[in-house]
Amino acid sequence: MKEIKLLYLYPDMLELYGDYGNIQVLKYRLEKRGFNLIVDKYSIGNEAPDFTSYDIVFAGGGADNEQSILSKDLIKYKDNIKEAVERGVFFLLICGAYQLFGKYYKGVEGDIIPGLEVFNYYTVAEPDRKKRCIGNIVLKVNNTEVIGFENHGGQTFDIDSPFGKVLFGNGNKFGDTEEGFFKENVIATYLHGPLLAKNPKISDYIISYCLERKYNEKIELEKLDDSFEEKCRKQLLGKFLGEKE
């Protein structure tokens, strides 16, 4: 049986707004097609992981305090993480994890949380703690709409390859036209919800990429019955994009 091996980073500290649901969705969609998902977890104090040995690395969202703590731990693996990205391991990074993979995060008080510097973007917190990019969000990603929920005070700059064009909501900054960061094997985004439950095409993109990379063959995924998901998506898109009009 073909399988995908996933590393779940800091499940005890990076778990906002149901981000773990992304793993559950991947597991469900793999198993429905006869594939398996193996999930290893890493938290502070655990044995050091080899990021290059995984097919997917997943990390969810967390508050500033958690990011400050995790930054000190994660930086120990900076070179190994960069090597994994370069070798094509897929990284799905949500909110706080998205920020940690950039140059740095500058907090409200001006404190700097060092990032991994895997990518060239950086994030600066909005000085007014009550002012946040919060609410539903819709992106245009290639030929599909991607739906999610954003809640972040951080404003992310210098994105050279965005995940999608903002149709409704804020994005990387207040009123931005772009959201997230993307490359073939990286999706870094502020979208909670969880992201993959609302967007089956994104789930299948990740699954196809990982299987084809691992087994070095073209994988034709069996079509699943996503009629319920599509009905929900149609209703949400009508509501959100209708509001914009």
C-alpha positions as CSV (number, residue, x, y, z in Angstrom):
1,M,0.0,0.0,0.0
2,K,1.3,3.4,-0.9
3,E,1.6,5.8,2.0
4,I,2.5,9.4,2.9
5,K,4.5,10.2,6.0
6,L,3.6,13.5,7.8
7,L,5.4,15.4,10.5
8,Y,3.0,17.4,12.8
9,L,4.9,20.2,14.5
10,Y,4.0,21.3,18.0
11,P,0.5,19.9,18.2
12,D,0.3,21.0,21.9
13,M,1.0,24.7,21.0
14,L,0.1,25.4,17.4
15,E,-3.6,24.4,17.2
16,L,-5.9,27.3,16.6
17,Y,-9.3,27.3,14.9
18,G,-9.3,23.5,14.2
19,D,-6.0,23.5,12.2
20,Y,-5.6,19.8,13.1
21,G,-8.6,19.2,10.8
22,N,-6.2,19.6,7.9
23,I,-4.5,16.3,8.8
24,Q,-7.8,14.6,9.3
25,V,-8.9,15.7,5.8
26,L,-5.7,14.4,4.2
27,K,-6.1,11.1,6.1
28,Y,-9.7,10.7,5.0
29,R,-9.0,11.5,1.3
30,L,-6.0,9.2,1.2
31,E,-7.8,6.2,2.9
32,K,-10.8,6.5,0.6
33,R,-8.4,5.9,-2.3
34,G,-6.6,3.0,-0.6
35,F,-3.6,5.0,0.5
36,N,-2.3,5.4,4.1
37,L,-1.2,8.4,6.1
38,I,1.4,8.0,8.8
39,V,1.6,10.9,11.3
40,D,4.5,11.6,13.6
41,K,4.4,14.4,16.1
42,Y,7.2,16.6,17.3
43,S,7.1,18.9,20.4
44,I,9.8,20.6,22.5
45,G,11.8,18.0,24.2
46,N,11.2,15.2,21.7
47,E,13.9,13.5,19.8
48,A,15.1,15.7,16.9
49,P,13.3,14.9,13.7
50,D,14.9,14.6,10.2
51,F,12.7,16.8,8.2
52,T,14.0,15.4,4.9
53,S,12.6,12.0,5.7
54,Y,9.0,13.2,5.5
55,D,6.6,13.7,2.6
56,I,4.7,16.5,4.4
57,V,5.5,18.8,7.3
58,F,2.5,20.5,8.8
59,A,2.3,23.3,11.4
60,G,-0.7,25.3,12.5
61,G,-1.4,28.7,14.1
62,G,-0.4,30.1,17.5
63,A,-0.3,33.3,19.4
64,D,2.8,35.6,19.8
65,N,3.8,34.0,23.1
66,E,3.9,30.5,21.6
67,Q,5.8,31.8,18.5
68,S,8.5,33.3,20.8
69,I,9.0,30.0,22.6
70,L,8.9,27.8,19.4
71,S,11.2,30.1,17.4
72,K,14.0,29.2,19.9
73,D,13.4,25.5,19.4
74,L,12.7,25.5,15.7
75,I,15.8,27.5,14.8
76,K,17.9,24.5,15.9
77,Y,16.7,22.7,12.8
78,K,17.0,25.6,10.4
79,D,19.5,24.0,8.1
80,N,17.7,20.6,8.0
81,I,14.4,22.4,7.3
82,K,15.9,24.4,4.4
83,E,17.4,21.2,3.0
84,A,13.9,19.6,3.2
85,V,12.3,22.5,1.3
86,E,15.0,22.3,-1.3
87,R,14.6,18.6,-1.7
88,G,10.8,19.0,-2.3
89,V,9.3,18.0,1.0
90,F,5.8,19.6,1.1
91,F,5.2,22.2,3.8
92,L,1.7,23.3,4.8
93,L,2.1,26.2,7.2
94,I,-0.8,28.0,8.8
95,C,-0.8,31.5,10.3
96,G,1.8,31.6,13.1
97,A,3.8,28.8,11.4
98,Y,3.6,30.8,8.1
99,Q,5.2,33.8,9.9
100,L,8.0,31.7,11.6
101,F,9.3,30.6,8.2
102,G,10.1,34.2,7.2
103,K,12.9,36.5,8.3
104,Y,11.3,37.7,11.5
105,Y,8.2,38.7,13.4
106,K,8.2,42.2,15.0
107,G,5.8,42.3,17.9
108,V,3.6,45.1,19.2
109,E,6.3,46.3,21.7
110,G,9.0,46.2,19.0
111,D,10.4,42.9,20.1
112,I,11.9,40.7,17.3
113,I,11.1,37.0,17.1
114,P,13.7,35.6,14.8
115,G,12.3,33.5,11.9
116,L,13.9,30.6,10.1
117,E,14.7,32.7,7.1
118,V,13.7,29.9,4.8
119,F,11.8,32.6,2.8
120,N,12.4,36.3,2.4
121,Y,9.1,37.8,3.7
122,Y,8.7,39.3,7.2
123,T,5.8,40.2,9.5
124,V,5.1,43.2,11.7
125,A,2.4,43.3,14.3
126,E,-0.3,46.0,14.1
127,P,0.4,48.3,17.0
128,D,-3.3,48.5,18.0
129,R,-4.0,45.0,19.6
130,K,-7.7,45.4,18.9
131,K,-7.2,46.0,15.2
132,R,-6.9,42.6,13.4
133,C,-7.5,41.1,10.0
134,I,-10.4,38.9,11.1
135,G,-13.3,37.2,9.3
136,N,-14.1,35.1,6.3
137,I,-11.8,35.2,3.3
138,V,-12.0,34.0,-0.3
139,L,-9.0,33.7,-2.7
140,K,-8.6,33.0,-6.4
141,V,-5.9,30.4,-6.7
142,N,-5.4,29.4,-10.4
143,N,-8.9,28.5,-11.6
144,T,-10.6,27.8,-8.2
145,E,-11.8,29.8,-5.3
146,V,-10.3,29.0,-1.9
147,I,-12.4,29.7,1.2
148,G,-11.1,30.2,4.7
149,F,-11.1,32.2,7.9
150,E,-8.4,34.7,8.9
151,N,-7.6,36.2,12.3
152,H,-4.2,37.9,12.5
153,G,-2.7,41.2,13.7
154,G,0.5,40.5,11.9
155,Q,1.0,42.2,8.6
156,T,3.3,40.3,6.2
157,F,5.5,42.0,3.6
158,D,7.7,41.2,0.7
159,I,5.8,38.2,-0.7
160,D,7.3,37.4,-4.1
161,S,5.0,34.5,-4.8
162,P,1.5,34.7,-3.2
163,F,-0.8,31.8,-2.6
164,G,-3.8,33.6,-4.1
165,K,-5.5,36.8,-5.1
166,V,-7.9,38.2,-2.5
167,L,-11.6,38.3,-3.7
168,F,-13.1,38.9,-0.2
169,G,-11.3,39.7,3.1
170,N,-7.9,41.2,3.9
171,G,-5.0,38.9,3.1
172,N,-1.3,39.4,4.0
173,K,-2.1,43.0,5.2
174,F,-5.2,45.1,5.8
175,G,-7.0,45.5,2.5
176,D,-4.3,43.6,0.6
177,T,-4.8,42.1,-2.9
178,E,-2.7,39.0,-2.2
179,E,-2.6,36.3,0.5
180,G,-0.1,33.8,1.6
181,F,3.0,32.4,0.1
182,F,3.3,29.6,-2.5
183,K,5.8,27.5,-4.3
184,E,5.3,24.0,-5.8
185,N,5.9,22.3,-2.4
186,V,4.9,25.1,0.0
187,I,1.6,26.6,1.0
188,A,1.9,29.2,3.7
189,T,-1.3,31.0,4.5
190,Y,-3.4,32.7,7.2
191,L,-6.4,30.6,6.3
192,H,-7.8,28.6,9.2
193,G,-11.1,26.9,9.1
194,P,-9.5,24.3,8.5
195,L,-8.2,25.2,5.1
196,L,-8.5,21.7,3.5
197,A,-12.0,20.8,4.7
198,K,-13.4,23.7,2.7
199,N,-11.2,23.2,-0.3
200,P,-11.0,19.6,-1.7
201,K,-8.9,20.7,-4.7
202,I,-6.2,22.0,-2.5
203,S,-6.2,18.7,-0.5
204,D,-5.9,16.7,-3.7
205,Y,-3.1,18.9,-5.1
206,I,-1.0,18.2,-1.9
207,I,-1.8,14.4,-2.1
208,S,-0.9,14.2,-5.8
209,Y,2.3,16.1,-5.3
210,C,3.4,14.0,-2.4
211,L,2.6,10.6,-4.0
212,E,4.2,11.5,-7.3
213,R,7.3,12.8,-5.7
214,K,7.7,9.8,-3.4
215,Y,6.9,7.1,-5.9
216,N,8.3,8.9,-9.0
217,E,5.2,8.0,-11.1
218,K,2.1,9.8,-12.4
219,I,-0.7,9.2,-9.9
220,E,-4.3,9.5,-11.1
221,L,-6.4,10.1,-8.0
222,E,-9.8,8.4,-7.9
223,K,-12.5,11.0,-8.0
224,L,-14.3,11.3,-4.6
225,D,-17.9,12.3,-4.0
226,D,-17.4,16.0,-3.0
227,S,-21.1,17.0,-3.8
228,F,-21.8,17.9,-0.2
229,E,-18.6,20.0,0.1
230,E,-19.4,21.7,-3.2
231,K,-22.9,22.6,-2.1
232,C,-21.5,24.2,1.0
233,R,-18.8,26.0,-1.0
234,K,-21.5,27.3,-3.4
235,Q,-23.5,28.7,-0.6
236,L,-20.5,30.3,1.1
237,L,-19.2,31.8,-2.1
238,G,-22.6,33.3,-2.9
239,K,-22.8,34.8,0.6
240,F,-19.2,36.2,0.7
241,L,-18.8,37.4,-2.8
242,G,-22.4,38.6,-2.9
243,E,-21.5,40.8,0.2
244,K,-18.7,42.3,-1.7
245,E,-21.0,43.3,-4.5
